[in-house]
Amino acid sequence: MQPYRDMTHMIDAPAIRDAARRIAPHIRRTPLLHLPAAALGTPCDLTLKLELLQASGSFKTRGAFNRMLAGPLPAAGVVAASGGNHGAAVAYAARALGARAEIYVPEITGPAKLARIRAYGAHLVQGGATYDDARRASEARAAETGAMMVHAYDQPEVLIGQGTLALELEEDAPELTHVLVATGGGGLIGGMAAWYAGRADVVSVEPAACPTLHDALRAGAPTPAAVGGVAADSLGARQVGIAMFPIAQAFIHHAVLVPDEAILEARRRLWDACRLVVEPGGATALAALLCGAFTPPEGARVGIVLCGANTDPGSVG
């Protein structure tokens, strides 16, 4: 792998615009929902980017397609490791492109995400306690078979694909001054921060039980962090990606942590007020406003990315 500081030159606005054109036939341009502060009990009005309505149920479809369309697909197909959402996205993209997909997931992956991956026709392998265990198994399998490795967050093509979400958001809501994004391995927030490049304040929100980017920014380098809590299946990367870290250092000035209780409350309010079923990781960004982990400055125009909905609908309420 190249040094990450070299790879960051590939992750910029022109590359994101190219990716948006490349993946447009395969993804949905997800809508916005504008809410007054009283709707969810937040300190300001909100603009919600409804990425939970994306094909396969999360933003991960963007990066999966961009990676797989970047070059010829090998006969062996693609291999990916995932807590669930990335695996579903890769399986969905592989089916659309006529490729074989083999997905590795840890034991913590929930039934809804397992069912989604299987429904898209991928070969599913479950084992190991965490995403990191699944990642190591998938890398060994890709080396054995010659399949294309589609990393969940630490490949330039993947970050560039995720950055198309920010392109859409800025086009549809150019007035936003702050955009709150849930962070796991950093693929989504890295791509979004590369697009905004300081034009809006991109705020990282992580569960206190998975403080990956928070700890890396404090340490000055990607560093192993704890993995646990209610959102571990989607935000439980052991270490933030090296490809996104220089982008984070340059453009992400707020990295806040929220307790599990706030994440669960965010899910409940989204259901009660909007009838939106959001998985814990998808509700994490909103939790920062509900618990006071992030207080917008006066006059701020705030956007929230609701990034995933692969969950049991009966678990919300």
C-alpha positions as CSV (number, residue, x, y, z in Angstrom):
1,M,0.0,0.0,0.0
2,Q,1.2,3.5,-0.8
3,P,1.9,5.9,2.0
4,Y,-1.4,7.5,2.9
5,R,-0.1,11.0,2.3
6,D,0.4,10.1,-1.3
7,M,-3.1,8.6,-1.6
8,T,-4.8,11.7,-0.4
9,H,-4.0,13.5,-3.6
10,M,-6.4,11.1,-5.3
11,I,-9.3,12.0,-3.0
12,D,-10.5,15.5,-4.1
13,A,-13.4,17.3,-5.6
14,P,-12.6,16.4,-9.3
15,A,-12.3,12.7,-8.4
16,I,-15.6,12.9,-6.5
17,R,-17.4,14.5,-9.4
18,D,-16.1,11.8,-11.8
19,A,-17.3,9.2,-9.3
20,A,-20.7,10.7,-9.2
21,R,-21.1,10.4,-12.9
22,R,-19.7,6.9,-12.9
23,I,-22.0,5.5,-10.2
24,A,-25.2,7.6,-11.0
25,P,-26.9,4.8,-13.0
26,H,-26.6,2.4,-10.0
27,I,-27.5,4.5,-6.9
28,R,-30.3,6.7,-5.6
29,R,-30.0,10.4,-5.1
30,T,-31.4,10.4,-1.6
31,P,-33.8,13.2,-0.5
32,L,-33.6,15.8,2.3
33,L,-36.0,16.3,5.1
34,H,-36.1,19.8,6.7
35,L,-37.3,19.9,10.3
36,P,-37.9,22.6,12.8
37,A,-36.0,22.3,16.1
38,A,-39.2,21.3,17.9
39,A,-39.7,18.2,15.8
40,L,-36.9,16.2,17.4
41,G,-36.1,18.5,20.4
42,T,-32.8,19.8,19.0
43,P,-31.2,23.2,19.7
44,C,-31.7,24.2,16.0
45,D,-33.6,23.5,12.9
46,L,-32.2,20.5,10.9
47,T,-31.7,19.3,7.4
48,L,-31.7,15.5,7.3
49,K,-29.9,13.7,4.5
50,L,-32.0,10.5,4.2
51,E,-29.2,8.1,3.1
52,L,-30.9,5.3,4.9
53,L,-33.1,5.2,1.7
54,Q,-30.0,4.4,-0.4
55,A,-29.9,1.1,-2.4
56,S,-28.9,-1.7,0.0
57,G,-29.9,0.4,3.0
58,S,-26.7,2.6,3.5
59,F,-24.3,5.0,2.0
60,K,-21.8,2.1,1.5
61,T,-23.3,1.4,-2.0
62,R,-21.6,4.5,-3.3
63,G,-18.1,3.4,-2.4
64,A,-18.7,-0.2,-3.5
65,F,-19.8,0.7,-7.0
66,N,-17.0,3.3,-7.4
67,R,-14.4,0.7,-6.4
68,M,-15.8,-2.0,-8.6
69,L,-16.3,0.3,-11.6
70,A,-12.7,1.6,-11.4
71,G,-11.2,-1.2,-13.4
72,P,-11.9,-4.7,-14.8
73,L,-13.4,-7.1,-12.4
74,P,-11.4,-10.4,-12.1
75,A,-13.0,-13.7,-12.9
76,A,-12.8,-14.6,-9.1
77,G,-15.1,-11.6,-8.4
78,V,-14.9,-9.5,-5.2
79,V,-14.2,-10.1,-1.6
80,A,-15.1,-7.8,1.3
81,A,-15.2,-7.8,5.1
82,S,-17.9,-5.9,6.9
83,G,-19.9,-5.4,10.0
84,G,-22.9,-5.8,7.7
85,N,-23.7,-2.6,5.7
86,H,-20.6,-2.7,3.5
87,G,-21.1,-6.4,2.9
88,A,-24.7,-5.8,1.7
89,A,-23.5,-2.9,-0.5
90,V,-20.8,-5.0,-2.1
91,A,-23.2,-7.9,-2.6
92,Y,-25.7,-5.6,-4.2
93,A,-23.1,-4.0,-6.5
94,A,-21.7,-7.4,-7.4
95,R,-25.1,-8.7,-8.4
96,A,-25.8,-5.6,-10.5
97,L,-22.5,-6.0,-12.3
98,G,-22.7,-9.7,-12.7
99,A,-19.8,-10.6,-10.4
100,R,-19.3,-13.2,-7.7
101,A,-19.1,-11.8,-4.1
102,E,-17.7,-13.4,-1.0
103,I,-18.5,-11.5,2.2
104,Y,-16.8,-12.0,5.6
105,V,-18.6,-10.7,8.7
106,P,-18.0,-11.1,12.5
107,E,-20.2,-12.8,15.0
108,I,-21.7,-9.5,16.2
109,T,-23.4,-8.9,12.8
110,G,-27.1,-8.8,13.3
111,P,-29.7,-11.0,11.6
112,A,-31.1,-8.2,9.5
113,K,-27.8,-7.5,7.9
114,L,-27.0,-11.2,7.4
115,A,-30.3,-11.6,5.7
116,R,-29.7,-8.6,3.4
117,I,-26.3,-10.0,2.3
118,R,-27.7,-13.4,1.5
119,A,-30.7,-11.9,-0.3
120,Y,-28.3,-10.3,-2.8
121,G,-26.7,-13.7,-3.6
122,A,-23.3,-13.4,-2.0
123,H,-21.5,-16.2,-0.3
124,L,-21.4,-15.3,3.4
125,V,-18.8,-16.4,5.9
126,Q,-19.4,-15.5,9.5
127,G,-16.7,-15.8,12.2
128,G,-14.5,-14.0,14.6
129,A,-15.4,-11.6,17.4
130,T,-14.9,-8.2,15.6
131,Y,-14.7,-6.6,12.2
132,D,-10.9,-6.8,12.3
133,D,-11.1,-10.6,12.5
134,A,-13.3,-10.7,9.4
135,R,-11.0,-8.3,7.6
136,R,-8.0,-10.5,8.1
137,A,-9.9,-13.5,6.9
138,S,-11.1,-11.7,3.8
139,E,-7.6,-10.4,2.9
140,A,-6.3,-14.0,3.1
141,R,-9.1,-15.1,0.8
142,A,-8.5,-12.4,-1.7
143,A,-4.8,-13.3,-1.9
144,E,-5.7,-16.9,-2.4
145,T,-8.2,-16.5,-5.1
146,G,-7.2,-13.3,-6.9
147,A,-10.5,-11.6,-6.2
148,M,-10.8,-7.8,-6.0
149,M,-10.6,-6.6,-2.4
150,V,-13.3,-4.0,-1.7
151,H,-12.3,-2.5,1.6
152,A,-15.0,-1.1,3.9
153,Y,-13.3,2.3,4.3
154,D,-9.5,2.3,3.5
155,Q,-9.2,2.5,-0.3
156,P,-9.2,5.8,-2.2
157,E,-11.9,4.6,-4.6
158,V,-14.1,3.8,-1.7
159,L,-13.6,7.2,0.0
160,I,-14.2,9.0,-3.3
161,G,-17.4,7.1,-3.8
162,Q,-18.6,8.0,-0.3
163,G,-17.7,11.7,-1.0
164,T,-20.5,11.8,-3.6
165,L,-23.0,12.0,-0.7
166,A,-21.4,15.4,0.2
167,L,-21.6,16.6,-3.4
168,E,-25.3,15.9,-3.4
169,L,-25.8,17.5,0.0
170,E,-24.0,20.7,-0.9
171,E,-25.9,20.9,-4.2
172,D,-29.3,20.4,-2.5
173,A,-28.5,22.4,0.7
174,P,-25.7,24.9,0.0
175,E,-26.7,26.9,3.1
176,L,-25.4,24.3,5.6
177,T,-22.6,25.5,7.9
178,H,-22.2,22.3,9.9
179,V,-22.7,18.6,8.8
180,L,-22.7,15.9,11.5
181,V,-21.6,12.5,10.4
182,A,-21.3,9.2,12.2
183,T,-17.8,7.8,12.1
184,G,-16.5,4.2,12.1
185,G,-13.5,3.5,10.0
186,G,-13.8,6.9,8.5
187,G,-14.7,6.2,4.8
188,L,-17.8,8.3,4.8
189,I,-16.5,11.3,6.8
190,G,-13.2,11.2,5.0
191,G,-14.9,11.4,1.6
192,M,-17.3,14.1,2.8
193,A,-14.6,16.2,4.4
194,A,-12.5,15.9,1.2
195,W,-15.5,17.3,-0.8
196,Y,-16.3,20.2,1.5
197,A,-12.6,21.0,2.1
198,G,-13.6,23.5,4.9
199,R,-16.6,25.1,3.2
200,A,-18.7,23.5,5.9
201,D,-17.6,22.3,9.3
202,V,-17.8,18.5,9.1
203,V,-18.3,17.1,12.6
204,S,-17.4,13.5,13.5
205,V,-19.7,11.7,15.9
206,E,-18.7,8.4,17.4
207,P,-20.1,6.1,20.1
208,A,-18.1,6.5,23.3
209,A,-17.6,2.7,23.1
210,C,-16.0,3.1,19.6
211,P,-13.8,6.2,19.8
212,T,-11.7,5.4,16.7
213,L,-11.2,8.8,15.1
214,H,-11.5,10.7,18.4
215,D,-8.5,8.8,19.7
216,A,-6.5,9.0,16.5
217,L,-6.8,12.7,16.3
218,R,-5.6,13.0,19.9
219,A,-2.7,10.7,19.3
220,G,-1.7,12.3,16.0
221,A,-1.9,9.0,14.1
222,P,-4.3,6.1,13.5
223,T,-4.2,4.0,16.7
224,P,-6.2,1.0,17.9
225,A,-9.3,1.8,19.9
226,A,-11.9,0.0,21.9
227,V,-14.9,-1.6,20.1
228,G,-18.2,-2.1,21.8
229,G,-21.7,-0.7,22.4
230,V,-25.0,-0.7,20.5
231,A,-23.5,0.5,17.2
232,A,-20.4,-1.8,17.0
233,D,-21.7,-3.7,14.0
234,S,-21.6,-0.6,11.8
235,L,-19.1,1.8,13.6
236,G,-16.9,-0.8,15.3
237,A,-13.6,-0.4,13.3
238,R,-10.6,-1.1,15.5
239,Q,-8.6,1.7,13.8
240,V,-9.4,4.5,11.5
241,G,-8.2,4.2,7.9
242,I,-4.8,5.6,7.0
243,A,-6.1,7.0,3.7
244,M,-8.6,9.3,5.4
245,F,-6.5,10.4,8.4
246,P,-4.7,13.3,6.7
247,I,-8.0,14.6,5.5
248,A,-9.3,14.4,9.0
249,Q,-6.3,16.3,10.4
250,A,-6.9,19.0,7.8
251,F,-10.6,19.4,7.8
252,I,-12.3,17.8,10.9
253,H,-12.0,20.1,13.9
254,H,-14.7,18.5,16.1
255,A,-14.7,14.8,16.9
256,V,-17.3,14.1,19.7
257,L,-18.4,11.0,21.6
258,V,-21.9,10.1,22.5
259,P,-23.2,7.4,25.0
260,D,-25.3,4.5,23.9
261,E,-28.3,5.9,25.7
262,A,-28.3,9.0,23.4
263,I,-28.0,6.8,20.3
264,L,-31.0,4.8,21.3
265,E,-33.0,8.0,22.2
266,A,-32.1,9.3,18.7
267,R,-33.6,6.2,17.1
268,R,-36.7,6.5,19.2
269,R,-37.2,10.2,18.3
270,L,-36.7,9.6,14.6
271,W,-39.4,6.9,14.7
272,D,-41.8,8.9,16.9
273,A,-41.5,12.1,14.9
274,C,-40.7,11.0,11.4
275,R,-41.5,7.3,11.2
276,L,-38.0,6.6,10.1
277,V,-36.4,3.3,11.1
278,V,-32.7,3.9,11.6
279,E,-30.1,1.5,12.8
280,P,-28.0,2.6,15.9
281,G,-25.0,3.6,13.7
282,G,-27.3,5.6,11.4
283,A,-28.8,7.6,14.4
284,T,-25.4,8.3,16.0
285,A,-24.9,11.7,14.4
286,L,-28.2,13.0,15.7
287,A,-27.4,11.8,19.2
288,A,-24.7,14.4,19.4
289,L,-27.3,17.2,19.4
290,L,-29.7,15.4,21.8
291,C,-27.1,14.8,24.5
292,G,-25.2,18.1,24.1
293,A,-21.9,16.5,22.9
294,F,-22.1,19.1,20.1
295,T,-23.7,22.5,20.5
296,P,-24.1,24.4,17.3
297,P,-23.0,28.1,17.4
298,E,-25.6,30.8,17.0
299,G,-26.9,31.0,13.5
300,A,-25.6,27.6,12.4
301,R,-27.4,25.8,9.6
302,V,-27.0,22.1,10.6
303,G,-27.2,19.0,8.4
304,I,-27.4,15.4,9.7
305,V,-26.6,12.3,7.7
306,L,-28.9,9.4,8.6
307,C,-26.6,6.8,7.1
308,G,-28.1,3.4,7.5
309,A,-31.4,1.4,8.0
310,N,-30.3,-2.2,8.1
311,T,-32.0,-3.2,11.3
312,D,-35.0,-5.1,12.6
313,P,-37.9,-2.6,12.5
314,G,-39.3,-4.2,15.6
315,S,-36.3,-3.0,17.6
316,V,-37.3,0.6,17.5
317,G,-40.2,2.0,19.5
